[in-house]
Amino acid sequence: MVTDERQEKLERVARNRQAGFTVVIEDVFDPHNLGAVTRTCDAFGIQEVNVIFETHPEFNPKEVGKNSSTATNKWIDYRIHHSTQAGIQTLKDEGWLTVATVIDETADSIFDADLTHPKIALMFGNEKMGLSEQAMAMADKRVTIPMVGIAQSMNISVSAALFIYEVTRQRRASGLDQYLKDDEDVQETLNYFQEMQEYFRKRNKKIRRDRALRRQQQDEE
């Protein structure tokens, strides 16, 4: 049973999800890094995360990395792609501006890049190699974070948080209302939240029941 307070929270979160903003993660091999990115996405109102599994083994983002995501992964829509080329092409066909985040001084600086496109897809590569050559070649825009320290790279979750913040900051500066979901999309998101709430309620109830049964069996042995 969902309390009135819980229902109000779900409705509030659904209303504040951003429209036209998604994140693409290509071949991440540590589920906890994806979980940390998910946590930032939830905090800044991103509802959908695209995950590409081409060279690395696939895992279920809703079931893995729960500690780093603080369970926010269960509220996010994950769109799984098994090909970098097909996944990015699908986004481009849908009208998304694909933005590759890279370590390259010839790319646009995050401080100067215009990230106010109405449908923007931020793309991040894996922890060791970054985005693949295929992903970078298909990107509409390449953006980098200038760094002046000894290290010239950041953890993917840190990089994602900085880029997500900057896109949101620019959207707010230009009028965030134009980037919020319409009533139909808000209701669709709310329906999804309610489905997830019910699914995990039943799953957790079963887990507790199974644990109690195992403890009873152990006590009887």
C-alpha positions as CSV (number, residue, x, y, z in Angstrom):
1,M,0.0,0.0,0.0
2,V,1.5,3.3,-1.1
3,T,1.1,6.1,1.5
4,D,-0.2,9.5,0.5
5,E,3.3,10.9,1.4
6,R,5.0,8.4,-0.9
7,Q,2.6,9.1,-3.7
8,E,3.2,12.8,-3.5
9,K,6.9,12.2,-3.6
10,L,6.6,10.0,-6.7
11,E,4.4,12.7,-8.4
12,R,6.9,15.5,-7.5
13,V,9.8,13.5,-8.9
14,A,8.0,12.7,-12.1
15,R,7.1,16.3,-12.7
16,N,10.7,17.4,-12.3
17,R,12.2,14.9,-14.7
18,Q,13.9,16.7,-17.6
19,A,12.7,16.2,-21.2
20,G,15.2,15.6,-24.0
21,F,18.1,14.6,-21.8
22,T,19.7,11.2,-21.7
23,V,23.0,9.6,-20.9
24,V,24.8,6.9,-22.9
25,I,27.3,4.6,-21.2
26,E,29.4,2.5,-23.6
27,D,30.9,-0.8,-22.4
28,V,31.4,0.0,-18.7
29,F,33.0,-2.9,-16.9
30,D,32.4,-2.0,-13.3
31,P,28.7,-2.0,-12.5
32,H,29.3,0.3,-9.5
33,N,30.5,3.0,-11.8
34,L,27.2,2.8,-13.7
35,G,25.4,2.8,-10.4
36,A,27.2,6.0,-9.4
37,V,26.3,7.6,-12.8
38,T,22.7,6.5,-12.3
39,R,22.6,8.2,-8.9
40,T,23.6,11.5,-10.5
41,C,21.1,11.1,-13.3
42,D,18.3,10.6,-10.7
43,A,19.4,13.7,-8.8
44,F,19.3,15.9,-11.8
45,G,16.1,14.6,-13.3
46,I,17.3,12.3,-16.1
47,Q,14.9,9.4,-16.5
48,E,16.5,7.3,-19.2
49,V,20.0,5.9,-19.4
50,N,21.2,4.1,-22.5
51,V,23.7,1.3,-21.9
52,I,25.8,-0.2,-24.7
53,F,27.2,-3.7,-24.2
54,E,29.3,-4.5,-27.3
55,T,32.7,-5.7,-26.0
56,H,31.9,-6.2,-22.3
57,P,29.6,-8.8,-20.7
58,E,26.0,-7.6,-20.2
59,F,24.5,-7.3,-16.7
60,N,21.2,-6.0,-15.4
61,P,21.6,-2.4,-14.3
62,K,18.6,-2.7,-12.0
63,E,20.0,-5.6,-10.1
64,V,23.8,-4.8,-10.0
65,G,25.5,-1.8,-8.5
66,K,22.8,-1.1,-6.0
67,N,25.2,0.2,-3.3
68,S,26.7,2.9,-5.5
69,S,23.4,4.0,-6.8
70,T,21.7,3.9,-3.4
71,A,18.9,1.9,-5.1
72,T,18.1,4.8,-7.4
73,N,18.7,2.4,-10.3
74,K,15.3,0.9,-9.8
75,W,13.6,4.2,-10.7
76,I,15.6,4.7,-13.9
77,D,14.6,3.5,-17.4
78,Y,17.5,1.5,-18.9
79,R,17.6,1.2,-22.6
80,I,20.0,-1.6,-23.6
81,H,21.9,-1.7,-26.9
82,H,24.2,-4.5,-28.1
83,S,26.0,-2.5,-30.8
84,T,27.6,0.9,-30.6
85,Q,26.8,1.7,-34.2
86,A,23.2,0.6,-34.0
87,G,22.6,2.2,-30.6
88,I,24.0,5.6,-31.5
89,Q,22.3,5.5,-34.9
90,T,19.0,4.9,-33.2
91,L,19.4,7.9,-31.1
92,K,20.5,10.1,-34.1
93,D,17.4,8.9,-36.0
94,E,15.3,10.0,-33.1
95,G,16.7,13.5,-33.3
96,W,19.2,13.4,-30.4
97,L,22.3,15.5,-30.5
98,T,25.0,13.0,-29.6
99,V,27.8,14.6,-27.6
100,A,31.0,12.6,-27.1
101,T,32.9,13.3,-23.8
102,V,36.6,13.0,-24.7
103,I,40.1,13.7,-23.4
104,D,41.2,15.8,-26.4
105,E,42.4,19.5,-26.3
106,T,41.0,20.0,-29.8
107,A,37.5,19.3,-28.6
108,D,35.2,22.0,-27.4
109,S,35.8,23.0,-23.7
110,I,32.9,22.3,-21.3
111,F,33.3,25.9,-20.3
112,D,32.5,27.1,-23.9
113,A,30.3,24.5,-25.4
114,D,26.6,25.2,-26.1
115,L,24.8,22.3,-24.5
116,T,21.2,23.7,-24.7
117,H,20.0,21.5,-27.5
118,P,16.4,20.3,-26.8
119,K,17.4,16.6,-27.2
120,I,20.9,16.0,-25.9
121,A,22.6,12.6,-25.4
122,L,25.8,12.7,-23.4
123,M,28.0,9.8,-24.3
124,F,30.6,8.3,-21.9
125,G,33.1,5.5,-22.5
126,N,34.5,2.8,-20.2
127,E,36.9,3.3,-17.4
128,K,40.1,2.4,-19.2
129,M,39.8,3.4,-22.9
130,G,37.0,5.9,-22.9
131,L,34.6,6.0,-25.9
132,S,35.4,3.8,-28.8
133,E,36.6,5.2,-32.1
134,Q,33.2,4.2,-33.6
135,A,31.3,6.3,-30.9
136,M,33.6,9.3,-31.4
137,A,33.3,9.2,-35.2
138,M,29.5,9.1,-35.0
139,A,29.2,11.9,-32.5
140,D,27.7,15.2,-33.5
141,K,29.8,17.1,-31.0
142,R,32.9,16.5,-29.0
143,V,33.4,18.1,-25.6
144,T,36.2,17.9,-23.0
145,I,37.0,19.0,-19.5
146,P,40.3,20.9,-19.5
147,M,42.5,19.6,-16.7
148,V,45.7,21.2,-15.4
149,G,46.8,18.5,-12.9
150,I,49.2,15.6,-13.1
151,A,46.3,13.2,-13.9
152,Q,44.6,13.8,-17.2
153,S,41.5,11.8,-16.6
154,M,38.7,11.4,-14.1
155,N,36.6,8.5,-12.9
156,I,33.6,8.1,-15.3
157,S,31.1,8.9,-12.5
158,V,32.9,12.2,-11.7
159,S,33.1,13.2,-15.3
160,A,29.4,12.3,-15.8
161,A,28.4,14.4,-12.8
162,L,30.3,17.5,-14.1
163,F,28.8,17.2,-17.6
164,I,25.3,16.5,-16.3
165,Y,25.6,19.5,-14.0
166,E,26.7,21.8,-16.8
167,V,23.9,20.8,-19.2
168,T,21.4,21.4,-16.4
169,R,23.0,24.7,-15.5
170,Q,22.8,25.9,-19.1
171,R,19.2,24.7,-19.3
172,R,18.3,26.6,-16.1
173,A,20.0,29.7,-17.4
174,S,18.0,29.6,-20.6
175,G,14.7,28.7,-18.9
176,L,14.3,25.2,-17.5
177,D,10.5,25.1,-18.0
178,Q,11.0,24.5,-21.7
179,Y,12.9,21.3,-20.8
180,L,10.4,19.8,-18.5
181,K,8.1,16.9,-19.5
182,D,4.6,17.6,-20.7
183,D,1.6,16.2,-18.8
184,E,1.4,13.0,-20.8
185,D,5.1,12.2,-20.3
186,V,4.8,13.0,-16.6
187,Q,1.9,10.5,-16.3
188,E,3.9,7.9,-18.2
189,T,6.9,8.4,-15.9
190,L,4.6,8.2,-12.8
191,N,3.0,5.0,-14.1
192,Y,6.5,3.5,-14.4
193,F,7.4,4.6,-10.9
194,Q,4.3,2.9,-9.6
195,E,5.0,-0.3,-11.5
196,M,8.6,-0.4,-10.1
197,Q,7.2,0.3,-6.6
198,E,4.9,-2.7,-6.8
199,Y,7.4,-4.9,-8.4
200,F,10.1,-4.3,-5.8
201,R,7.5,-4.5,-3.0
202,K,6.5,-8.0,-4.1
203,R,10.2,-9.0,-4.7
204,N,11.3,-7.8,-1.3
205,K,8.4,-9.5,0.4
206,K,9.4,-12.8,-1.2
207,I,13.0,-12.3,-0.2
208,R,12.0,-11.7,3.4
209,R,9.7,-14.8,3.4
210,D,12.5,-17.0,1.9
211,R,15.0,-15.7,4.5
212,A,12.5,-16.5,7.3
213,L,12.0,-20.0,5.9
214,R,15.7,-20.6,5.7
215,R,16.2,-19.5,9.3
216,Q,13.4,-21.8,10.4
217,Q,15.0,-24.7,8.6
218,Q,18.3,-24.0,10.2
219,D,16.8,-23.8,13.7
220,E,15.1,-27.2,13.1
221,E,18.4,-28.9,12.0
